[in-house]
Amino acid sequence: MKPKKQAAACPCGGESLAACCGRYHPPGAPPAPTAEALMRSRYSAFALGLEDYLLATWHSSTRPETLGLEEDAGVVKWIALEILRCEAGREGDSEGVVEFVARCKVGGKAERMHEASRFVREDGRWYYVSGQLA
């Protein structure tokens, strides 16, 4: 008898990638319903190297042309996300702020990024606009 395959855990801390952030990543997938869900899915996209998703969920007013994630492959390893607070950003809101701490290792050295990210909702979709490092 073959052992059961375990579903891959979501990088954001959810039980499984498919049931958590992974459901928002494919092209044409339904959008994240809240600013926090978008924040989590973007963290997971960084961890998985999904540059297309990150650019697609970045507001056009602040979106860079490229992120260069392929250059970070093997150098940056995202290891944990902690959401500290959310201001607005629910399904009926047009703006929201999500403050978080993301932990990673860069070349084997532990690092952390503490940011308050600003999101806007346009045409039923949430977009990352900017972040203020703490």
N, C-alpha and C positions, 0 to 999 in steps of 0.2 A: 504494500500500500504506500502510495506517495504521500509525503507530508504536504499539508496545505500551504500554499504560498501566502505569505503575509503581504497585505497591501502596503505600499511605500508610505511612510509617514510624511505628512506635509511639513515642509521646512518652517512654516510659521508656527508650528506647534500643534496643529490639528491632527486628528487621528489618521486620516488617509488623504493623500494628495488628491485623489479622484473626487472624494466627497467634500473636500475643502477648497483650496485655491485653484487646483487643477481644473475645476469645472469652468473657470473664467478665462483660462489661458488660450484655448484654441480659437483660431479666427472664426468669427460668426457665433461664438458662444454668447450666452446672455451676459450682460454687464454685471459687475459687482453692485449689489443693491445699496451699499452704504460706503461712506468714506473709509471706515475701518476695514471693511471687507476688501476695498480696493488697496488700502495700505498693506494688508496682509498678503494679498495676491501679488503685489509689486515686490515685496520682500522675497516671496517664494520665487518670483521670476528672476530676481537678482541671483538667488542661490542656484537656480537651474540654468542660468545663462540665456534667458529668453528675451533677448534685446528687442525683438519686434513687438512683443507685448508691452514692454516698458515704454517704448516710443509711442505706441498706439494709445496708451493711457496717460500720456503726458500732455498737458494742455498746449495747444499750438502756439500760444503767446510766449512760452518759455522753453519749449522743446528743443533740445540740441539735435543736430543732424545725425549724430552717432554717439554711442556710449563706449565703444571699444571693449566690450565684455570679453571678447575672445582673447584679448591681451591679459586679462585677469585670471583666465582659466588656469587652474593649478597653483596660482599664487594666493588668491583670496578664497577662503572657505567660510561661508556664512554658517553660524552655529546656533543662534538663538535670537528670538524676537520677544520683546516685552512691551506691551501697550500700556502706557502710563495714564493717559486720559484721552477722552474724545469730547470735543465741543461740537454740538450739532452734527451734521453729516449723516443724518438719518434719511430714510427713503423720501420724505416730503421736503427736505431741506434743499437749499441751493448752494450752500457753502458748508464747510466743515474743517476742523483742525484735529489732527491725530498726533499726539506726542508719544514717542516710542524710544526704546533703546534697542539697537541691533548690535549683536556681538558677532565678531568674526576673528579669523586668524589670517594675518597677512604675512606670507613667508614664514609661517610657524609662530609668529608673535601675536599674542592676544590683543585685540583692539575693541573699542566700542564706539558706536555712533549714537549720540543722543540728539534727536531732532524733533521739532514741532513742524509737521507738514501741513500745508494748506491745500485744500481740495475745493473744486467747484463742480456743480452738476449742470450739464447742458444737454438738452434734448434727451433726458432720461439716463445719461451716462455720467459717471464720476470721472474727473481728471485730476491728476496731481499737477499743482501749479508751482509751488516753491516750498522750500524748507528753511527753517531757522535753526542752526546748530546751537545746542545748549552747552 
